[in-house]
Amino acid sequence: MLKNFEDIHSHRFLGEKTIRNVFPKDTEKFIKQYPHQPISIGIHPWFVSNDWEKDFLLIEKYAQSNQVVAIGETGLDKKCKISFELQQHVFKHHILLSEKFHKPLILHIVSAYDELLHYKKIYKPRQQWIIHGFRGNEMLAKQLISNNIHISLGEHYNKKTLDLLKQHSFFTETDESLFSIKEIKEKMNIKE
């Protein structure tokens, strides 16, 4: 579904082939200002709070829009200070929302790949799951690919993983980089 996008996750850039990540509280203003910009919305694991339901109601409201092409960035991060149990609870809601509105899930995963694979087996999602900003090694990449989890690479990546992914398919992104997607793809030696 996202194969037509050159940049599937950006916090900086705009464009018809870029998916701009927008935080729930900023969504209404952003949509009014950029009514044709494809976006994704979700609760990043670093920003899960005890009143996360308010943000989630906004996500659910805007997820119905054609402008929202993906749910997320969401996920699991064992290295952040937010309760991992709370992160998992919020993540499950994003999975269900992704399935309900038939939109891919953009994932932030840090030191929680076993849990990710566990949820993939439990929920058996039909929508794409895409790990953004993947920096892991080629063994982990193979495991994810074999479980039908897609990978996106940005400015920072493992060179051996890139070599492996060039034999498969993968996504590219700018995330928070100051480099354009064109520059990032040139560094990866990806031809247009």
C-alpha positions in Angstrom: 0.0 0.0 0.0 2.9 2.4 0.7 5.1 1.4 -2.2 4.4 4.7 -4.0 6.0 6.7 -1.2 9.7 7.5 -1.4 9.8 8.7 2.2 7.5 6.7 4.5 8.3 8.5 7.7 9.3 12.2 8.1 9.1 14.7 10.9 10.6 17.5 8.7 9.7 17.2 5.0 6.5 17.6 3.0 5.5 16.3 -0.5 3.1 14.0 -2.2 5.6 11.1 -2.0 6.4 11.7 1.7 4.4 10.6 4.7 4.6 13.2 7.4 4.3 12.0 10.9 2.0 14.2 13.0 1.4 14.1 16.7 -2.3 13.7 17.7 -2.6 17.2 19.3 -1.2 18.8 16.1 -3.3 16.9 13.6 -6.3 19.3 13.2 -4.0 22.3 12.6 -1.7 20.4 10.3 -4.6 19.1 8.1 -6.0 22.6 7.8 -2.6 24.0 6.8 -1.6 21.1 4.5 -4.9 19.5 3.3 -3.2 17.3 0.6 -0.2 16.1 2.6 -0.3 12.4 3.3 0.2 11.8 7.1 0.5 9.2 9.8 -0.7 9.7 13.3 -0.1 7.7 16.5 1.3 7.8 20.0 5.0 7.3 20.1 6.1 5.1 23.0 8.2 7.9 24.5 5.0 10.1 24.8 2.5 7.6 26.2 1.0 9.2 29.3 -1.6 8.1 31.8 -4.2 10.1 29.9 -3.3 8.6 26.5 -7.0 7.9 25.8 -7.5 11.6 24.9 -4.8 11.4 22.2 -6.1 8.1 21.0 -9.6 9.5 20.5 -8.0 12.1 18.2 -6.2 9.4 16.3 -9.3 7.4 15.9 -11.2 10.5 14.7 -8.6 11.4 12.0 -7.7 7.8 11.1 -10.9 7.8 9.0 -9.6 10.5 6.7 -8.0 9.6 3.4 -5.2 12.0 4.2 -4.1 9.6 7.0 -2.4 6.8 5.1 -0.8 5.0 8.1 -1.2 4.6 11.8 1.8 5.4 13.9 4.4 6.0 14.8 3.7 3.7 17.7 5.5 0.8 19.2 7.5 -0.6 22.1 10.7 0.8 23.6 12.3 -0.9 26.5 15.0 1.8 26.9 12.6 4.7 27.6 11.2 5.6 31.0 7.6 5.0 30.2 6.1 1.8 31.8 6.5 -1.1 29.3 3.2 -2.5 30.4 1.5 0.8 29.5 3.3 0.9 26.2 2.0 -2.6 25.4 -1.5 -1.6 26.2 -1.4 1.4 24.0 0.3 -0.5 21.2 -2.5 -3.1 21.2 -5.0 -0.3 20.6 -3.0 0.9 17.6 -2.9 -2.6 16.1 -6.7 -2.8 16.3 -7.1 0.7 14.8 -4.8 -0.2 11.9 -6.9 -3.3 11.2 -10.2 -1.4 11.6 -9.3 1.3 9.1 -7.1 -0.9 6.8 -4.0 1.3 7.2 -0.4 0.2 7.7 1.3 0.4 11.1 4.5 2.5 11.4 6.6 1.1 14.3 9.2 2.4 16.6 10.8 -0.7 18.2 13.8 -0.7 20.6 14.9 -3.9 22.4 11.4 -5.4 22.1 11.5 -7.6 19.0 10.4 -10.7 20.8 7.3 -8.9 22.1 6.7 -7.5 18.6 6.8 -11.0 17.1 4.5 -12.2 19.9 1.9 -9.6 19.0 2.2 -10.4 15.3 1.4 -14.0 16.0 -1.5 -13.2 18.3 -3.2 -10.5 16.1 -2.4 -12.0 12.7 -2.7 -8.6 11.1 -3.7 -8.1 7.5 -2.2 -4.6 7.3 1.5 -4.0 6.7 3.7 -3.6 9.8 6.8 -1.4 9.0 9.7 -0.9 11.4 11.0 2.6 10.8 14.6 3.7 11.3 15.8 0.1 11.5 19.4 -0.2 12.5 19.5 -3.9 13.4 21.8 -6.6 11.9 21.0 -8.8 9.0 20.0 -11.8 11.2 17.3 -9.7 12.8 16.2 -8.3 9.5 15.9 -11.9 8.1 13.7 -12.9 11.1 11.5 -9.9 10.6 11.1 -10.4 6.9 10.2 -14.1 7.4 7.4 -12.9 9.7 6.1 -10.5 7.1 7.3 -7.4 8.9 8.6 -4.7 6.6 11.7 -2.6 7.2 12.4 1.1 6.5 15.9 2.5 6.5 16.9 6.1 7.0 20.1 8.1 7.4 21.6 5.6 9.9 21.6 1.9 9.1 23.7 -1.3 9.2 25.5 -1.7 5.9 25.2 -5.5 5.9 21.5 -5.1 6.5 21.2 -2.7 3.6 23.0 -5.2 1.3 20.5 -8.0 2.4 17.5 -5.7 1.9 18.5 -4.8 -1.6 17.7 -8.5 -2.4 14.2 -8.0 -1.0 12.1 -4.9 -0.8 12.3 -2.2 1.8 11.2 1.4 2.5 13.2 4.5 2.9 12.7 7.5 5.2 14.1 10.8 6.4 12.7 10.6 9.9 14.3 13.6 11.7 17.3 13.9 9.3 18.3 17.1 7.7 19.2 15.2 4.6 16.6 14.9 1.9 15.3 11.4 0.8 17.2 11.9 -2.4 20.4 12.3 -0.5 19.7 9.4 1.7 18.9 7.1 -1.2 22.1 8.3 -3.0 24.1 7.4 0.1 22.5 3.9 -0.1 23.3 3.7 -3.8 19.7 3.3 -4.7 18.8 4.3 -8.2 15.5 6.1 -8.9 
